[in-house]
Each structure stands twice: as C-alpha cells, then as structure tokens.
Amino acid sequence: MVRERFCYLSPEKWTGMRVQYTDVVPLWEQQRKLTPNHFRVLADFLQLHVPPKNFDMQDWVNGADVPSTKCGTSACIAGWATTLPFARVGGVKLKLISTAKEVGIQAVLRPKDAGLKSGVPVICYSDLSLEIFFGLTSDEVVDLFYAVDAPKSAAIQSLREYASRIEKEKVTPPYANRWLYTR
C-alpha cells in the first residue's frame, strides 16, 4: 500500500485517521530554507552539551521518553533535535512520541501549512516527519539519520556539511503531492 511507505503507520495507528492528498511542495521548500540554520544550531548543541555517552544513532531516544544529559539518556541526531527550541516553534513541530511498545518521531503541522482547509492538525511519522520538518529528500534522511554506527563527531560533521550543501544547491522537491494523515 503506497500510503504506508510514506508514513510507516502500524495498523493500530490507522484507527480514526483520515487521509488527505495535498501539495506539500511550498511547505517543504519553506522548511528547507530554515534547515541550514537548524543543522548548525543542532551541531553546536551536540558538540557543546552532549557527551559521547549520551549520543547513539541506533535509537531516537534510549532510557527515557525525552533525551536529557541530566538523567543519562542517549539519543540520535533527530532525538536531540526534538529538545531544541526550533523544534517547537513555527508551523511544523518535531517531537518524540512514546507508546508502551515503541518510541517514535513525528512532525505536527498546522493544517494551513499543509495546504488543507480543515482545522485538524496533520501528523507525519518517522521518515516523512524528518523530510517535512527539515525539507529533505528521502535519500538525505537516510544519509543523515540512519548512519547507525556514526560517532558523534561524524554526525556533527555531516550536519555542518549538509547545512553548507543545502545553502548552495537547488534541489527539486522529491514530490508534489503526498498522503498526509489527520485525526
């Protein structure tokens, strides 16, 4: 089913969800313009405030629902990104979600930012949340967020390189329309 590829929803998460097809290119382009600064802020944060023992590219977060160096949890690039102010302001918010079975990541979009007229927030999960929040292609998401054996220093270097590359290169949005899920 094509929609699963975009949102990676398990069957129990489909309950009560409405599917809407929308043009997300304007939002994707807007978010991509913000990404170089977000990546630099995230790289600086990781370098200055996250000890190597609290960095682990294997999990969104490990040891708690929210990463924190104070309680000894570890997290990957995306997990730590959810703790920074840029993840909680604007029309798209990035956050970790926790259930009894798993911890995941989601982006919550205001309907108007997703090109929808309804008043219901749009929720994107997993890879799609990172594509939308950062304005990345699916290949860029895999390259940055799925380098599971990358040490902190390599992740920081990748963030800085991507920040520079995004500023210099014009990338065609990977899609014009996407299935987005609302409650």
HELIX and SHEET records of a PDB file:
HELIX    1   1 VAL A    2  CYS A    7  1                                   6    
HELIX    2   2 PRO A   11  TRP A   14  1                                   4    
HELIX    3   3 VAL A   25  HIS A   49  1                                  25    
HELIX    4   4 PRO A   52  ASN A   54  5                                   3    
HELIX    5   5 ILE A   77  ALA A   81  1                                   5    
HELIX    6   6 PRO A   85  ALA A   87  5                                   3    
HELIX    7   7 PRO A  111  ALA A  114  5                                   4    
HELIX    8   8 SER A  126  PHE A  134  1                                   9    
HELIX    9   9 SER A  138  PHE A  145  1                                   8    
HELIX   10  10 LYS A  152  LYS A  168  1                                  17    
SHEET    1   A 5 ARG A  18  ASP A  23  0                                        
SHEET    2   A 5 ASN A 177  THR A 182 -1                                        
SHEET    3   A 5 VAL A 122  TYR A 125 -1                                        
SHEET    4   A 5 VAL A 103  LEU A 109 -1                                        
SHEET    5   A 5 VAL A  92  SER A  98 -1                                        
SHEET    1   B 2 VAL A  61  ASN A  62  0                                        
SHEET    2   B 2 SER A  74  ALA A  75 -1                                        
END                                                                             
